[in-house]
Amino acid sequence: MKKIYGLINGKIIHDYSIIENKVLIFNEKIIDILDLQEIDRYKNIDLIDVKGKFISPGFIDIHIHGAGGSDIMDGTIESITNISNTIAKTGVTGFLPTTMTMDRYTIYKALNIVRQATYLDIQGAKVLGVHMEGPFINEKYKGAQNAKYILKPDFDFIKEYLDIIKIITLAPEMDEGYKFLQKMKDYSNITLSIGHSNATYDEAKKAIKSGIKHATHLFNAMTPMHHRDPGIVGAVFNSNITCELIADKIHVHPAIFQLLIDIKGVENLVLITDSMRAGCMKEGIYELGGQKVIVKSGSARLENNTLAGSILTLNKAVKNILENTNIKLHEVIKLVTQNPAKVIGIDKNKGSLNIGKDADITIFDEDLNIYFTVVEGKIVFNKL
């Protein structure tokens, strides 16, 4: 018989409000939300007192390269398992391991390992598929990607991995005649995202009409907004596509956070970490995509001072948005739960605490410190 748990004395973050004085009942799925005196209807229930903390849907990171000293491009189950266990302690219950622009063999090795990991019980955050960031990018906005391995968008390059790819970041101006975008219309389960791109405003708008549905780490590694040349940022503002934000206050000034929410709305924004292997680690020298990275003063940079991903965690990103905007906690939580689930088409099963959905649960205090993480009913982190 499946073990049934009940979370008591918590503040439950539901779709449009925060519910108090209720019990959240779950096993692999969310079973019920009810009054304490009603729990007698469930026999042999394990009650867990969360002591006034917030009970939230599990966080979903759709753009993360690594953490805990490991990187997806290591191409090993051990690295993915380490990342999974590391980020579970930050409230993440599901993630998209994100690739880099490297040689074909290394990318395929990483994709094969991610595919393998989706079938394994790796005891931490669940691998939900893969985010391919590159090699279909523009050298001018390559950021910390390796220009040596940049390719034009090519369906043959990805055709063996359509089952696990959830997002592809690309520079649409590199797609001659938008043939790749046209071909990908047959694969609606894959979200095409504009990023690492030198597209003009008009090119970006045309790409959005041709199938781009998302923007990778908005503002970073793309043509900026200028009043005479609106660029990709202007095209994103002037459309209904979703967009990612690295809310570490380094990649994007915190004064932009409220402006972005005002323009795009809560429903179209997704917080990501873009974390590299130094996430949750000490300062020092690390590696990203075969390049040396110096982690110091809260940022990760190449030797030429280019930002190289981040060392942000999703719980910290939530806190940064809370402290720098006027939106409420239950709205901010959507940026790391419902919204990313919708972007990758898994919102029927994940992203909220609605009855019948997967029991992906995160418990945190008012400072966003994580105390408890549940992945599909399994407790993977507990310091209550």
Phi, psi and omega in degrees: 000136182291135178289137179248133180247153172228125178264119183243161177060038178238168176255109187274121179275104182258185188308308188238013183196178173243122186260131178244165178060035176231165178243131175265119182256132180207155160234243173292335181240163170287120185267316187193159168231116188213173178288152183303321183289351181266355187289351179300339180291344177253122182273151176052043180274138175268111180272134179238119181275115182267002168056047173083003181280172180274137176252114188238155166303152179295145180284146179236123180252110183266008178208093180212129181269327183182177177184162175064021180092000181242158180224147179303323185286357171297332177070035179228150175297324180301318180293315179296320179297319179295316177299313181303313181291323180295311186282341174300329179287350177255011176095001182278129178250346178206147183206158172254104171305134189244127184276173179237167173283099178224189181291158185304317182299315182293321178296313181296323178299316179295317180297320179296321179291321177298315178303315179298319184293333180294341181260357184256153172269099185261015167069004179224218177298143184280137174281119188259000186137203182225147171254115178270106177258097189091166011270014187271061187235177180256131184302327183299328180241041183288341182059234181267014178277156184271114184299334183302332188249012180292137178231158171285151180308130189216113182298322181300330180296327187251354194299335180276358186234021182295340181286333183247344180286126178254325180223140170237120173273129180211162174261104188296335179292345177273354182265098185298122180066013183052036181293321179295314179300319180296317180298321184288350176297340177282353185234072186291348178284351180251127180270123177268131187233134178276131181185161184048051192229145176254023182298145171283173176303312182295320179296319180294318179297320178295320179296321178296319176294333184267002174133354175290127184242357193206158176234128182280132184024075183311140182085326184268132177061049176198163179297129185281175178268125175231148187295340175254356182210084192295340174062193180296319181302316177298320179294321178294317178299326186263030179213176180254018179287158178278162180212152177266154175221130171268097187269056179263000181070009176248308179294326181220132180297137183299339177295338180283337188304308181294320179301316180296317178296320179297323183279312187268337183084154181302323187289344184251012183243136179233126174276135177231168175259324190052031184293142173254186191300341180280357176303133181066022180238175178281163175297154179156200181259129180228191182221142176217119180057035179080009182243146180290133180235133178255120179257115184205142176054038174084001179232159178243124185223149171290173181297335178272012176080005175293134176299134184238078185068201182219178170239025180288151169245155184294325178295324177291322177298317177300315180298319180296322177291317179302319185279347186235012176220177180256009181277154186277164184304313183295336176282318179299320181300328177300331182291344180238009182227276182301314186296310177297326177299320179292319181303323182254014170070032179241016186289348174290334184247338187223166173106349177207173180261029178290145181302133180098344178278163178303140179279075172257111192224140176232135179241129183216165178263186185294341177265011180065025170283134184271135182241340191199131179226130180238130178242113181048045176088351181262126178285114184253348176206131185210114170227032176294000000 
